[in-house]
Amino acid sequence: MARFTDEELMRKVQEGFIVESEADMTESYRKALINQITVQGDTELMSAPAYWMASKDAPSTNTMVSATAIIQDELGHANIAYRLLQDLGVDTDALLYDRPPNKFKNPFGFDQPIANWAELVSAHGLYDRAGITLLSDVHRHTSYGPLKRALVKVGMEENFHLRHGEAWMKKLCEAGGEGRDLVQRAVDWMFPMGVEWFGMPDDRKHHNAQLDFKLKGMTNDQLRNTWLKAVVPLCESLGLEVPAHSDPDTGEVELEYGFPCEWDADDRVWLYDQPITWDQVWERWRARGPMNEEFVNSVRRSRGSIERMLAA
C-alpha cells in the first residue's frame, strides 16, 4: 500500500519533500517520472547519430575530436537516464531494442538530417540551449533526489556543448562568406524547431502531473520563453535573421509568424504563411521525421556489432 495519496504527495513535494525511492511514490508520480526521464534519455540518445552524421564534415582533426567528445557525452547522458529508469523497474533493453522507432520520444528536431559543420554547431547553439533550459529547470526544482544529483554532471557537460556551438557560430559568422551563409540557412530551419521543442502551449496542455508532483518547475510556455530570451539576442548579435525580435528594454521576445505553421520536410523550410492547428503538429510529431528509423537503427546496429565481436 502506498505511503501517500496523490494529493498528500503533491502537498509534501510542494513543501520541499524529496522522493528517494519507489516507497515514497504513488503510481501517478512514478508514471509521470518515467515518462519525463524516457523523453530525456531518448533525446540524449538520438542526438548522437544526428550529430555523428554532421561531425564527418569537421574542418580539422581537432574539431572532429571536439565533435566526437560531445557525442560521447550525449551517449553518457542517455545512459544516466536509462539507468534511472532501470531503478524504477523499467526494462530498458526492451525500451531501446524492441520499441518501434516511431515510439521514441525525442524532439522532432532530432529526426532531421544535420548535414554539415555549420548545421552541427548551430544545433549545439540552439538545440543544446533547449536541453539546458529544460534540464536546468528540472535540476533546480525536481522532487526526485536521484535525478537531481545525476543532473549535476549532465549540466556541466551540456554547457560545454552550448559554448562550443555559440563560439563556432560566432567564428563562422565573423568570417563571412559561405560559412556565414551556411549558419544562416541552418538557423532558418532550426530556430522554429527549437520553438516547437517545448511542446504544446500551456492553454492546450491538460495534464500537469510533472508540475503538480514538482518533477519540473516551469510550464512549457515559460521554458519556451526562457529559450527565446537566450537564442534571439544571440542571433541578433551575430547578424542572423530569425522570425522574432527582442525588446531591448524588457528583454521580452515576440515571434513574427503564426505559431505553429506548416513544415516542408522535402525542402526543409517553414511555410510561415500557412498556419496549422496543434492537432496537425501532433500528427506530424507522431509520424516522426525522415531520419527516425535510420538513427534508431544506427544505435541498435552497434550492439549487434559488439556482440558478434565478443562471440568471435
C-alpha positions in Angstrom: 0.0 0.0 0.0 1.3 3.4 -1.0 2.5 5.7 1.9 0.7 8.7 0.4 -2.3 9.5 -1.7 -1.6 11.6 -4.8 -2.9 14.7 -3.0 -0.7 14.1 0.0 2.4 13.6 -2.1 1.6 16.7 -4.2 1.4 18.8 -1.0 4.6 17.3 0.5 6.7 17.8 -2.5 5.5 21.4 -2.9 6.6 21.9 0.7 10.1 20.6 -0.1 9.9 16.8 0.4 12.4 14.9 -1.7 11.4 11.5 -3.1 14.3 9.0 -2.9 12.7 5.6 -3.8 9.6 3.9 -5.1 8.5 3.5 -1.5 7.8 7.3 -1.4 5.9 7.3 -4.7 2.3 6.9 -5.8 1.7 5.2 -9.1 0.8 8.5 -10.7 4.1 10.0 -9.6 6.0 7.0 -10.9 4.2 7.1 -14.2 4.9 10.9 -14.7 8.5 10.4 -13.7 9.1 7.5 -16.0 7.6 9.5 -18.9 9.8 12.5 -18.2 13.1 10.5 -17.9 12.2 8.5 -21.0 11.9 11.7 -23.0 15.2 12.9 -21.5 17.0 9.6 -22.3 15.6 9.3 -25.9 16.6 12.9 -26.6 20.2 12.4 -25.5 20.4 9.1 -27.3 19.1 10.3 -30.7 21.3 13.4 -30.6 24.3 11.1 -31.0 23.6 9.7 -34.5 22.2 13.1 -35.6 25.5 14.8 -34.5 27.7 12.0 -35.9 26.2 12.5 -39.3 27.5 16.1 -39.4 30.7 15.5 -37.5 32.2 13.9 -40.5 32.2 17.4 -42.1 34.5 18.7 -39.3 37.1 21.1 -40.8 40.1 19.6 -38.9 41.3 16.8 -36.7 40.9 19.0 -33.6 37.3 19.9 -34.4 36.5 16.3 -35.2 37.8 15.3 -31.7 35.6 18.0 -30.1 32.5 16.9 -32.0 33.2 13.2 -31.1 33.7 14.2 -27.4 30.2 15.8 -27.4 28.7 12.7 -29.0 30.3 10.6 -26.2 28.9 13.0 -23.6 25.4 12.6 -25.1 25.6 8.8 -25.0 26.7 9.1 -21.4 23.8 11.3 -20.6 21.4 8.8 -22.2 23.0 6.0 -20.1 22.3 8.0 -16.9 18.7 8.4 -17.8 18.1 4.8 -18.7 20.0 3.7 -15.6 17.5 5.8 -13.5 14.7 4.1 -15.4 16.1 0.7 -14.5 15.9 1.6 -10.8 12.2 2.3 -11.4 11.7 -1.2 -12.8 11.7 -0.3 -16.5 13.0 -3.0 -18.9 15.5 -0.7 -20.7 16.6 -3.5 -23.1 13.0 -3.6 -24.4 12.8 0.1 -24.4 15.9 0.5 -26.6 15.7 -2.5 -28.8 12.1 -3.6 -29.1 10.2 -0.3 -29.4 9.2 0.7 -32.9 11.4 3.7 -34.0 8.3 5.9 -34.2 7.7 5.4 -30.5 10.9 7.1 -29.4 10.1 10.3 -27.6 12.9 12.6 -28.8 12.1 16.0 -30.2 11.2 16.3 -33.9 14.4 18.2 -34.5 16.5 15.1 -34.0 14.5 13.3 -36.7 16.0 15.6 -39.3 19.3 15.3 -41.2 22.1 17.5 -39.8 24.2 17.8 -42.9 27.3 19.9 -42.3 29.6 21.5 -39.8 27.6 24.8 -39.8 24.4 22.9 -39.0 26.2 20.9 -36.3 27.4 23.9 -34.4 24.1 25.7 -34.9 22.4 22.6 -33.4 24.7 22.9 -30.4 23.9 26.6 -30.1 20.1 26.1 -30.4 19.2 22.5 -29.5 21.7 22.2 -26.6 20.4 25.5 -25.3 16.9 23.9 -25.4 18.3 20.9 -23.5 19.9 23.1 -20.9 16.8 25.2 -20.5 14.8 22.0 -19.7 17.3 20.2 -17.6 18.4 23.2 -15.5 14.8 23.7 -14.6 14.5 20.1 -13.6 17.7 20.2 -11.6 16.5 23.3 -9.7 13.0 22.1 -8.9 12.7 18.3 -9.2 11.4 16.4 -6.2 13.2 13.2 -7.3 16.5 13.1 -5.5 18.4 10.6 -7.7 17.6 12.7 -10.8 18.6 16.0 -9.2 22.0 14.5 -8.3 22.5 12.9 -11.7 21.9 16.2 -13.5 24.9 17.9 -11.9 27.3 16.1 -14.3 24.9 16.4 -17.2 24.5 20.1 -16.8 28.2 20.9 -16.7 28.8 18.9 -19.9 25.8 20.4 -21.7 27.2 23.8 -21.0 30.4 22.8 -22.8 28.3 21.7 -25.8 26.5 25.1 -25.8 29.6 27.2 -25.6 31.2 25.1 -28.4 28.2 25.8 -30.6 28.0 29.5 -29.8 31.7 30.1 -30.3 31.7 28.4 -33.7 28.5 30.1 -34.8 30.3 33.4 -34.0 33.5 32.3 -35.7 31.7 31.4 -38.9 29.6 34.5 -38.9 32.5 36.8 -38.4 34.5 35.1 -41.2 31.6 35.9 -43.6 31.2 34.2 -47.0 30.0 30.7 -47.3 30.4 29.8 -43.7 28.1 32.6 -42.6 25.5 31.7 -45.2 25.5 28.1 -44.1 24.9 29.2 -40.5 22.0 31.4 -41.6 20.5 28.5 -43.6 20.8 26.2 -40.6 19.2 28.8 -38.3 16.4 29.3 -40.8 15.1 25.7 -40.3 16.4 25.0 -36.8 15.0 28.1 -35.0 11.3 27.1 -35.4 12.3 23.5 -34.5 13.5 25.0 -31.2 10.4 27.0 -30.7 8.4 23.7 -31.0 10.9 21.8 -28.8 9.0 22.6 -25.6 5.8 21.0 -26.6 2.1 22.1 -26.6 1.3 25.6 -25.3 0.0 25.9 -21.8 -3.6 26.5 -22.9 -3.6 23.2 -24.8 -1.9 21.1 -22.1 -4.4 19.4 -19.9 -2.2 17.1 -17.8 0.1 18.8 -15.4 1.4 15.9 -13.3 5.0 17.0 -13.8 4.2 20.3 -12.2 1.8 19.0 -9.6 4.4 16.5 -8.4 7.2 19.1 -8.8 9.2 17.0 -11.3 9.9 20.3 -13.0 9.2 23.9 -12.1 8.3 25.8 -15.2 5.5 25.4 -17.7 6.0 24.7 -21.4 5.5 28.3 -22.4 7.8 29.6 -19.6 10.5 27.2 -20.8 9.9 28.3 -24.4 10.2 32.0 -23.4 13.4 31.4 -21.5 14.9 29.7 -24.6 13.8 32.6 -26.8 15.3 35.2 -24.5 18.7 33.5 -24.9 18.6 32.5 -28.5 17.1 35.6 -30.2 19.7 38.0 -28.7 22.4 35.6 -29.7 21.3 35.5 -33.3 20.8 39.3 -33.4 24.3 39.8 -32.1 25.7 37.6 -34.9 23.6 39.4 -37.6 21.5 36.3 -38.2 17.9 36.8 -39.2 15.2 35.0 -37.2 11.4 35.4 -37.4 11.4 37.0 -33.9 12.6 40.1 -32.2 13.6 41.1 -28.7 12.6 44.3 -26.9 15.9 45.9 -25.7 14.3 47.5 -22.7 12.3 44.5 -21.4 14.1 41.5 -22.9 10.8 40.1 -23.9 10.7 38.2 -27.3 7.9 38.2 -29.8 7.5 35.8 -32.7 6.9 37.3 -36.1 4.9 34.4 -37.5 1.8 32.4 -36.7 2.9 29.7 -34.4 2.6 26.8 -35.2 3.0 26.7 -39.0 3.5 24.2 -41.8 6.8 22.4 -42.3 8.1 21.3 -45.7 10.2 18.3 -44.9 11.5 17.8 -48.5 12.9 21.3 -48.8 13.5 21.8 -45.1 11.7 25.2 -45.0 8.9 26.6 -42.8 5.9 27.9 -44.6 5.1 30.9 -42.4 2.1 31.9 -44.5 0.5 28.5 -43.8 -0.6 28.4 -40.1 -1.8 25.0 -38.9 -3.5 23.6 -35.8 -1.8 21.9 -32.8 -3.6 18.8 -33.8 -1.8 18.9 -37.1 1.5 19.4 -35.3 0.8 16.5 -33.1 0.2 14.3 -36.1 3.5 15.4 -37.6 5.3 14.6 -34.4 3.7 11.2 -34.2 4.6 10.4 -37.8 8.3 11.3 -37.0 10.8 12.8 -39.3 12.8 11.4 -42.3 15.8 10.2 -40.2 13.8 8.5 -37.4 14.3 4.9 -38.4 17.9 5.3 -39.7 19.0 7.0 -36.5 17.3 4.4 -34.2 18.7 1.5 -36.3 22.2 3.0 -36.3 22.2 2.9 -32.5 20.9 -0.7 -32.5 23.4 -1.9 -35.0 26.3 -1.0 -32.7 25.0 -3.5 -30.1 24.9 -6.3 -32.7 28.4 -5.5 -33.9 29.8 -5.7 -30.4 28.0 -8.9 -29.6 29.4 -10.5 -32.8 32.9 -9.3 -32.0 32.7 -10.7 -28.4 31.4 -14.0 -29.7 34.2 -14.5 -32.2 
